[in-house]
């Protein structure tokens, strides 16, 4: 990233203030915050594992990514400011609908529908006024569209696909109502959340590690699908287990594992799953009648290892739903646009970054020691010296200190309007199948 000079920054701020006066919402993240973010993703201390962060993609959203948390004592004020801005947009007539085009709208294209796109992006503050109105999809439109996509949790690729077009054509009136709905949610979380805390925003499928009202780490997540939603929780993280065992729920044993064993008697052995009786004694799979009317009354426990359903790490917090946060062997899930695929538990990308931060004040647990223990494949529970507050929240719209207004898909349909649930394909149950892709990641 090329650092901007002070005059350039002042000129940019002047331009943004001018846009706001016309009913736009256009404030960029502080340069220092982006520098800190670049330092984090480029750190040589990150260790070696499969789910490396895509630094280039993060930099394309320079105007959106910041260290400002979604929640906090001042969050309601920022939301009220965003609502006032959107009220002004609505009172001025909102923004035009962007019509679908016969060709793929991206940089270099000339199409009449780009004129409506330019107007739409100007009114929402993503495109500066001096870009003008024309049919050309130039670099101004490309940058503005990427900023819009980043604000809506979409891949910032500068191409108008299905979800980008849907998001563009949600009316200003409906977006204002979405902000008002989420203001109430944020007001309930405006108290003291703790000097250090973790926030999981379910609709954003994202995790913030916050310290002194500043985001020090963000992690992509996979959360519960609509048919098995992740619950809203206010709790405390008390334990981290490195190299955890995974015990299959009875429902998975009956519906998934037994049928697989009927087809492939080596299935349990290949996936490092042991059978244990009520006394903790191991039982050989060869002694079990897998075609009996009922599944065996045994514990199905998977050994620690890379193929374990929770992979290297399990993060425990107090809750009545048996939900937890964990690593996963399926790192490709984090590359998906719609990351709503679990049965309620939360999978964490770059979980070792988060684990290192949480164990910072627990003596004896440096990053090097964490890596050493994980490499040993030995099950190791660790009690935190100080429990860390964790909040699972449902926030689909917010505006933080940087003034950037963010929106996310209303995946569980809690906002009261079907138009805000842009994705309608993840309400269906996924069929069970082989270990890894469908069976073990159910939590």
C-alpha positions in Angstrom: 0.0 0.0 0.0 1.3 3.5 -0.9 1.1 5.9 2.0 -0.7 9.2 1.2 0.9 12.5 2.0 -0.8 14.9 4.5 -2.1 17.2 1.7 -3.6 14.2 -0.1 -5.3 13.1 3.0 -6.7 16.6 3.7 -7.9 16.8 0.2 -9.7 13.5 0.5 -11.3 14.5 3.7 -12.6 17.7 2.1 -14.1 15.7 -0.7 -15.8 13.3 1.7 -17.3 16.1 3.7 -18.7 17.6 0.5 -20.3 14.2 -0.4 -21.9 13.9 3.1 -23.5 17.4 2.6 -25.3 15.9 -0.4 -26.8 13.1 1.6 -24.0 10.7 1.0 -22.3 8.3 3.5 -18.6 8.4 2.6 -15.9 8.3 5.3 -12.7 6.3 4.8 -10.8 4.3 7.4 -7.9 6.0 9.0 -4.5 5.4 7.3 -2.9 4.4 10.6 -5.6 1.7 11.1 -4.8 0.3 7.6 -1.1 0.3 8.4 -1.7 -1.6 11.6 -3.9 -4.1 9.6 -1.2 -4.5 7.0 1.4 -5.2 9.8 -0.9 -7.9 11.2 -1.5 -9.8 7.9 2.1 -9.5 7.0 3.5 -10.6 10.3 6.3 -13.1 10.2 5.1 -14.6 13.5 1.9 -16.0 12.1 3.2 -19.5 12.0 2.5 -22.1 9.3 -0.9 -23.6 8.6 -3.3 -23.9 5.7 -5.6 -20.9 6.0 -3.4 -17.9 5.2 -5.2 -14.6 4.9 -5.6 -13.1 1.4 -3.7 -9.8 1.9 -4.3 -8.5 -1.6 -8.1 -8.8 -1.2 -8.0 -7.0 2.1 -6.2 -4.0 0.6 -8.7 -3.6 -2.1 -11.2 -2.6 0.6 -8.9 0.0 2.1 -11.8 2.4 2.6 -13.8 -0.1 4.7 -11.4 -2.2 6.8 -10.5 -0.5 10.1 -9.8 -1.2 13.7 -13.2 0.2 14.9 -15.4 -2.4 16.7 -19.0 -3.0 15.8 -20.0 -2.7 19.5 -19.0 -0.3 22.2 -20.3 2.6 24.4 -20.3 5.0 21.4 -21.9 2.6 18.9 -25.4 3.9 19.3 -24.3 7.5 18.5 -22.6 6.3 15.3 -25.8 4.4 14.4 -27.9 7.5 15.0 -25.6 9.5 12.7 -25.9 6.9 10.0 -29.7 6.9 10.4 -29.8 10.7 10.0 -27.7 10.4 6.8 -30.0 7.8 5.3 -33.1 9.8 6.3 -31.6 12.7 4.2 -31.1 10.3 1.3 -34.7 9.1 1.6 -36.1 12.6 1.8 -34.1 13.5 -1.4 -35.8 10.6 -3.2 -33.5 7.7 -2.5 -31.3 6.2 -5.3 -32.2 4.8 -8.7 -32.6 1.1 -9.4 -29.7 -0.4 -11.4 -31.1 -2.4 -14.3 -29.6 -5.7 -15.2 -27.3 -5.6 -18.3 -27.0 -8.0 -21.2 -23.2 -7.9 -20.7 -21.0 -8.4 -17.7 -20.6 -5.1 -16.0 -16.9 -4.6 -15.1 -14.0 -2.2 -15.8 -13.6 -1.4 -19.5 -17.3 -2.0 -20.3 -19.6 0.7 -21.8 -23.3 0.2 -21.2 -26.3 2.5 -20.6 -27.0 0.9 -17.2 -23.7 2.2 -15.9 -25.3 5.7 -15.7 -27.8 4.4 -13.1 -24.9 2.6 -11.4 -22.9 5.8 -11.1 -25.9 7.7 -9.7 -26.6 4.9 -7.2 -23.0 4.9 -6.0 -22.8 8.7 -5.8 -25.9 8.9 -3.6 -24.6 6.3 -1.2 -21.2 8.1 -1.0 -19.1 5.4 -2.7 -18.4 7.4 -5.8 -17.2 11.0 -5.8 -19.2 13.6 -7.6 -16.4 14.6 -9.9 -16.5 11.1 -11.5 -19.5 12.4 -13.5 -22.3 10.6 -15.2 -21.5 8.5 -18.3 -21.9 5.0 -19.7 -18.3 4.1 -19.1 -17.4 1.6 -16.4 -14.0 3.2 -15.7 -11.6 3.0 -12.8 -13.7 5.4 -10.7 -16.7 3.1 -10.9 -14.5 0.1 -10.3 -13.1 1.5 -7.1 -16.5 2.7 -6.0 -18.2 -0.6 -6.6 -15.4 -2.5 -4.7 -16.0 -0.2 -1.8 -19.7 -0.8 -1.9 -19.1 -4.5 -2.1 -16.8 -4.5 0.9 -19.4 -2.5 2.9 -22.0 -5.2 2.2 -19.7 -8.2 2.9 -19.4 -9.1 -0.7 -16.2 -10.1 -2.6 -14.7 -6.8 -3.6 -14.1 -7.9 -7.2 -15.6 -4.9 -9.0 -18.0 -7.1 -11.0 -21.8 -6.9 -10.7 -23.0 -10.4 -10.0 -26.3 -11.7 -8.7 -25.7 -10.7 -5.0 -24.1 -7.3 -5.8 -27.1 -6.4 -8.0 -29.5 -7.4 -5.3 -27.7 -5.4 -2.7 -27.5 -2.3 -5.0 -31.3 -2.5 -5.5 -32.4 -2.6 -1.9 -34.1 0.7 -1.5 -32.7 3.5 0.7 -36.0 3.4 2.7 -35.5 -0.3 3.5 -31.8 0.3 4.4 -32.8 3.1 6.8 -35.3 0.7 8.4 -32.6 -1.9 8.8 -30.4 0.6 10.5 -33.2 1.5 12.9 -33.8 -2.2 13.7 -30.2 -2.7 14.5 -29.9 0.4 16.5 -32.1 -1.3 19.1 -29.8 -4.3 19.1 -26.7 -2.2 19.5 -28.2 -0.1 22.3 -28.6 -3.3 24.3 -24.9 -3.9 24.0 -23.7 -0.4 24.8 -22.5 -1.1 28.3 -19.1 -2.2 29.5 -18.2 -5.2 27.4 -14.8 -5.7 29.1 -11.4 -4.4 28.4 -10.6 -7.5 26.4 -13.5 -9.4 24.7 -14.5 -11.4 21.7 -17.5 -10.6 19.5 -19.0 -13.0 17.0 -21.3 -11.3 14.5 -23.5 -14.1 13.2 -24.8 -12.4 10.0 -21.4 -11.2 9.1 -19.8 -14.6 9.9 -17.0 -12.6 11.4 -15.2 -12.5 14.7 -13.6 -9.4 16.4 -11.0 -9.6 19.2 -11.3 -6.2 20.9 -9.0 -4.6 23.4 -9.4 -1.1 24.8 -12.2 -0.4 22.3 -10.0 -1.3 19.4 -10.1 -4.3 17.1 -6.8 -6.1 17.3 -7.7 -9.1 15.3 -10.5 -10.1 12.9 -11.3 -13.7 12.0 -13.5 -15.1 9.3 -16.0 -17.6 10.6 -18.5 -20.2 9.6 -21.7 -20.1 11.6 -25.0 -22.0 11.9 -27.2 -22.4 8.8 -30.8 -21.1 9.0 -32.2 -24.5 9.9 -29.7 -24.9 12.8 -28.9 -21.3 13.8 -26.1 -20.2 16.1 -27.6 -18.8 19.3 -27.2 -15.2 20.6 -24.9 -15.6 23.7 -23.4 -13.4 26.4 -20.8 -15.6 28.1 -17.1 -16.0 29.0 -14.4 -18.1 27.4 -12.8 -20.2 30.2 -10.9 -23.0 28.4 -9.0 -23.7 25.2 -8.3 -27.3 24.3 -5.4 -28.0 21.9 -5.7 -31.3 20.0 -9.2 -31.9 21.1 -11.1 -35.2 20.9 -14.3 -35.1 18.9 -17.2 -37.2 20.2 -19.9 -37.9 17.6 -23.5 -37.0 18.7 -25.9 -39.9 18.8 -27.8 -38.4 15.8 -24.7 -38.5 13.6 -23.9 -42.0 14.7 -27.3 -43.3 13.7 -27.8 -41.3 10.5 -24.3 -41.1 9.2 -21.7 -43.3 10.7 -23.6 -46.6 10.9 -24.7 -46.4 7.2 -21.1 -45.6 6.2 -19.8 -48.6 8.2 -22.3 -50.8 6.4 -20.7 -49.7 3.1 -17.1 -49.6 4.3 -16.0 -51.5 7.4 -12.6 -49.6 7.4 -14.4 -46.2 7.7 -13.7 -45.8 11.5 -10.1 -46.8 11.3 -9.4 -44.6 8.3 -10.8 -41.6 10.2 -9.2 -42.4 13.6 -12.5 -42.9 15.3 -12.4 -45.3 18.3 -15.3 -47.1 20.0 -15.4 -46.9 23.8 -17.8 -48.7 26.2 -19.3 -47.3 29.4 -16.1 -48.2 31.3 -13.9 -46.4 28.8 -12.6 -49.6 27.3 -11.9 -49.7 23.6 -14.2 -51.9 21.5 -13.1 -53.4 18.2 -15.4 -52.4 15.3 -15.2 -56.0 14.0 -17.2 -57.1 17.0 -20.1 -54.9 16.3 -23.1 -55.9 14.2 -23.5 -52.8 12.0 -26.7 -54.2 10.5 -28.5 -54.5 13.8 -31.9 -52.6 14.2 -30.3 -50.1 16.6 -26.9 -48.3 16.5 -24.4 -49.7 19.1 -24.6 -48.1 22.5 -21.0 -46.9 22.4 -19.0 -43.7 22.4 -17.6 -42.8 19.0 -14.5 -40.7 19.7 -12.2 -39.3 17.1 -8.5 -38.9 18.1 -6.7 -35.6 17.9 -5.1 -34.7 14.6 -5.4 -32.7 11.4 -8.5 -34.7 10.2 -10.3 -34.3 13.5 -13.6 -32.4 13.1 -12.2 -29.6 15.3 -8.7 -30.0 13.9 -6.2 -28.3 16.3 -8.3 -26.2 18.6 -11.6 -26.1 20.6 -12.6 -22.9 22.5 -15.1 -23.5 25.3 -17.4 -20.9 26.9 -20.4 -21.3 29.3 -23.7 -21.8 27.4 -26.7 -24.1 27.6 -26.6 -25.1 23.9 -23.4 -27.1 23.8 -21.9 -24.6 21.3 -18.3 -23.8 21.0 -15.7 -22.3 18.7 -13.2 -24.5 16.9 -10.7 -25.0 14.1 -11.7 -27.1 11.1 -9.8 -29.3 8.6 -11.9 -27.8 5.8 -10.2 -24.5 5.3 -11.9 -24.0 1.9 -15.2 -23.2 3.7 -13.8 -19.8 4.6 -13.5 -18.8 1.0 -17.2 -19.1 0.4 -19.4 -16.1 0.2 -22.2 -17.6 2.3 -20.6 -19.2 5.4 -23.7 -20.5 7.1 -23.1 -24.2 7.2 -22.7 -25.5 10.7 -25.1 -26.8 13.3 -24.6 -23.9 15.6 -21.0 -24.0 16.6 -18.5 -21.5 15.1 -15.5 -22.5 13.0 -12.7 -20.0 13.1 -10.2 -19.2 10.4 -6.6 -18.4 11.6 -7.7 -19.8 15.0 -4.1 -19.8 16.2 -3.9 -16.0 16.0 -7.1 -15.8 18.2 -5.8 -18.5 20.6 -2.5 -16.7 21.0 -4.3 -13.5 21.9 -6.6 -15.2 24.4 -3.7 -17.0 26.1 -1.5 -14.0 26.3 -2.1 -13.5 30.0 -2.0 -17.3 30.8 1.6 -18.1 31.9 3.5 -20.6 29.9 1.5 -20.3 26.7 3.5 -18.4 24.1 2.8 -18.8 20.4 5.8 -21.1 20.2 4.5 -23.3 22.9 1.1 -23.5 21.3 2.6 -24.6 18.1 4.8 -27.2 19.8 1.8 -28.7 21.6 -0.3 -28.8 18.5 2.5 -30.6 16.6 2.6 -33.2 19.4 -1.0 -34.3 18.8 -1.5 -34.6 22.5 -4.9 -33.6 23.9 -4.1 -30.6 26.1 -6.9 -28.6 28.0 -5.8 -25.1 29.1 -7.7 -23.0 31.7 -7.5 -19.3 31.0 -6.0 -17.3 33.9 -8.7 -14.7 33.4 -12.0 -15.6 31.6 -12.6 -13.5 28.5 -16.2 -12.2 27.8 -17.6 -13.4 24.5 -20.7 -12.1 22.8 -22.6 -13.8 19.9 -24.7 -11.0 18.4 -27.0 -10.6 15.4 -26.1 -7.3 13.8 -27.0 -6.8 10.1 -26.2 -3.1 9.9 -23.8 -0.9 11.8 -21.7 2.2 11.6 -18.6 2.7 13.7 -16.2 5.5 14.5 -15.0 5.7 10.8 -18.5 6.5 9.6 -18.6 3.7 7.1 -22.1 2.2 7.0 -22.0 -1.6 6.8 -24.8 -4.0 5.8 -25.0 -7.8 5.8 -27.4 -10.4 4.6 -30.3 -11.1 7.0 -29.5 -14.8 6.9 -32.0 -15.8 9.6 -34.8 -13.5 8.5 -34.9 -11.5 11.8 -35.1 -8.0 10.2 -38.7 -8.4 9.1 -38.3 -8.0 5.3 -37.5 -10.8 2.9 -35.6 -8.4 0.6 -32.9 -8.2 3.2 -32.2 -11.9 3.0 -30.4 -11.7 -0.2 -29.3 -15.4 -0.2 -32.1 -17.9 -0.1 -30.2 -21.1 -0.8 -28.9 -22.0 2.6 -32.1 -22.8 4.4 -32.1 -26.4 3.1 -30.6 -29.3 5.1 -27.4 -30.6 3.5 -27.2 -34.4 3.0 -24.8 -36.3 5.1 -21.9 -38.0 3.3 -18.2 -38.7 3.7 -16.2 -37.6 6.7 -14.8 -34.1 6.4 -17.1 -32.5 3.9 -20.6 -33.3 5.3 -20.4 -35.5 8.3 -18.0 -34.2 10.9 -18.4 -30.5 10.4 -22.0 -30.5 11.4 -20.9 -28.5 14.5 
